[in-house]
Structure formats: C-alpha cells, structure tokens
C-alpha cells in the first residue's frame, strides 16, 4: 500500500515504481504532465477500471462527450467535483492495491 503523500513525493522521480499497477502508473504520468503516455496506458486496459481512468483523462482534457462515453463503459457517472478531486480519488483507490 502507498499513501497519498508518498505518491506525491514519488513525482520527483523520473519513473514510477515498476511494481505499481499500470493504471496507477497512468495517473502518475498524468501528474507528471505526460497526458499522452497516461492515455496510452488507460486505453490499453480493457477493464472497467481502465475505462474509469480513460474517462478521467478525457474529462481533464475537456472532451466531456468522450469522457462520458468512458464513464458509461466504467459503469459510473461523471463525478461532480473537480478533475483534481477525481485524480486524488483514483490515486487513493489504486494506491491501496499496490505492493510497496
């Protein structure tokens, strides 16, 4: 498990930890400003979790129509809060399932 503060500190590194699941890495790359790399990772994950991260990324870029499509694929509604709030929620969710 990783807490949010440790995840935030990891953003000073040049690479995410190799033991992290792909979708946590996608969120890490997004936070580092590499939306394209984050998008490639999310796009390649066929699970509802992959669709959820994919939706967040399109929401963040301002493509709400596309985001809503991916939220539907994930089986969730678009969150009411900010995309920053959503990023924190997602990193918390994926951070709880990783080995450290």
The 8 nearest C-alpha neighbors of each residue, nearest first, counted from 0:
[[1, 95, 97, 98, 99, 94, 96, 2],
 [2, 0, 94, 95, 5, 99, 3, 6],
 [1, 3, 5, 4, 6, 0, 94, 91],
 [2, 4, 6, 5, 7, 91, 1, 90],
 [5, 3, 7, 6, 2, 8, 1, 9],
 [6, 4, 8, 7, 2, 3, 9, 1],
 [5, 7, 3, 9, 4, 8, 2, 1],
 [6, 8, 4, 5, 9, 10, 3, 11],
 [9, 7, 5, 10, 6, 11, 4, 12],
 [8, 10, 6, 11, 7, 12, 5, 15],
 [9, 11, 8, 12, 7, 31, 6, 27],
 [12, 10, 9, 8, 13, 7, 14, 31],
 [13, 11, 10, 9, 14, 15, 8, 16],
 [12, 14, 11, 15, 10, 9, 31, 16],
 [15, 13, 12, 16, 10, 17, 9, 28],
 [16, 14, 24, 17, 27, 13, 9, 12],
 [17, 15, 18, 19, 14, 24, 9, 99],
 [16, 18, 19, 15, 20, 14, 24, 21],
 [19, 17, 16, 20, 98, 97, 99, 15],
 [18, 20, 17, 97, 16, 23, 21, 24],
 [21, 19, 23, 22, 24, 18, 97, 93],
 [20, 22, 24, 23, 25, 19, 40, 41],
 [21, 23, 25, 24, 20, 41, 26, 49],
 [24, 22, 26, 25, 21, 20, 93, 27],
 [23, 25, 27, 21, 22, 26, 15, 28],
 [26, 24, 37, 22, 28, 23, 27, 40],
 [25, 27, 29, 23, 24, 28, 30, 22],
 [26, 28, 24, 30, 25, 29, 23, 31],
 [29, 27, 31, 25, 33, 30, 37, 26],
 [28, 30, 34, 26, 32, 33, 31, 27],
 [29, 31, 27, 32, 28, 26, 33, 10],
 [30, 32, 28, 29, 33, 27, 10, 34],
 [33, 31, 29, 30, 34, 28, 35, 27],
 [32, 34, 29, 28, 35, 36, 31, 37],
 [33, 35, 29, 37, 36, 32, 38, 28],
 [36, 34, 38, 37, 33, 39, 29, 28],
 [35, 37, 39, 38, 34, 33, 40, 28],
 [38, 36, 25, 34, 40, 28, 35, 29],
 [37, 39, 35, 41, 36, 40, 42, 34],
 [40, 38, 42, 36, 37, 41, 43, 35],
 [39, 41, 37, 43, 38, 42, 25, 36],
 [42, 40, 49, 38, 53, 44, 43, 39],
 [41, 43, 39, 40, 44, 38, 53, 49],
 [42, 44, 40, 41, 39, 45, 49, 38],
 [43, 45, 49, 41, 42, 46, 40, 50],
 [46, 44, 49, 43, 47, 50, 42, 48],
 [47, 45, 49, 48, 44, 50, 73, 51],
 [46, 48, 73, 50, 49, 51, 72, 45],
 [49, 47, 51, 46, 50, 52, 73, 44],
 [50, 48, 44, 41, 46, 52, 51, 47],
 [49, 51, 53, 47, 73, 69, 48, 52],
 [52, 50, 48, 54, 73, 49, 53, 70],
 [53, 51, 55, 49, 54, 50, 41, 56],
 [52, 54, 50, 41, 56, 51, 55, 49],
 [55, 53, 66, 69, 51, 57, 52, 70],
 [54, 56, 58, 52, 53, 57, 59, 51],
 [57, 55, 59, 53, 58, 54, 52, 60],
 [58, 56, 66, 60, 62, 54, 59, 55],
 [57, 59, 55, 61, 66, 63, 56, 60],
 [58, 60, 56, 57, 61, 82, 55, 62],
 [59, 61, 57, 58, 62, 56, 63, 34],
 [62, 60, 58, 59, 63, 57, 66, 56],
 [63, 61, 57, 65, 58, 64, 60, 66],
 [64, 62, 66, 58, 65, 61, 67, 57],
 [65, 63, 67, 66, 62, 68, 58, 57],
 [66, 64, 68, 63, 67, 62, 57, 69],
 [65, 67, 54, 63, 57, 58, 69, 68],
 [68, 66, 70, 64, 69, 65, 63, 71],
 [67, 69, 65, 71, 66, 70, 72, 64],
 [70, 68, 54, 72, 66, 71, 50, 67],
 [71, 69, 67, 73, 75, 54, 72, 68],
 [70, 72, 74, 68, 69, 73, 75, 67],
 [73, 71, 69, 70, 74, 50, 68, 47],
 [72, 74, 47, 70, 50, 51, 71, 75],
 [73, 75, 71, 72, 70, 76, 47, 51],
 [76, 74, 70, 73, 71, 77, 72, 51],
 [77, 75, 70, 78, 71, 74, 67, 73],
 [76, 78, 70, 79, 75, 67, 66, 54],
 [79, 77, 80, 76, 85, 81, 82, 75],
 [78, 80, 77, 81, 76, 85, 82, 84],
 [81, 79, 78, 84, 82, 85, 83, 77],
 [82, 80, 84, 83, 85, 79, 78, 86],
 [81, 83, 85, 84, 59, 86, 80, 55],
 [84, 82, 86, 81, 85, 87, 80, 59],
 [85, 83, 81, 87, 82, 86, 80, 88],
 [84, 86, 82, 88, 83, 87, 89, 81],
 [85, 87, 83, 89, 88, 84, 82, 90],
 [88, 86, 84, 90, 85, 89, 91, 83],
 [89, 87, 85, 91, 86, 90, 92, 84],
 [88, 90, 92, 86, 91, 87, 85, 93],
 [91, 89, 87, 93, 92, 94, 88, 86],
 [92, 90, 94, 88, 89, 93, 87, 95],
 [91, 93, 89, 90, 94, 95, 88, 96],
 [92, 94, 90, 95, 96, 91, 23, 89],
 [95, 93, 91, 1, 96, 92, 90, 97],
 [96, 94, 0, 93, 92, 97, 1, 91],
 [95, 97, 94, 93, 0, 98, 92, 20],
 [98, 96, 0, 19, 94, 95, 99, 20],
 [97, 99, 0, 18, 96, 19, 1, 95],
 [98, 0, 97, 1, 18, 19, 16, 94]]
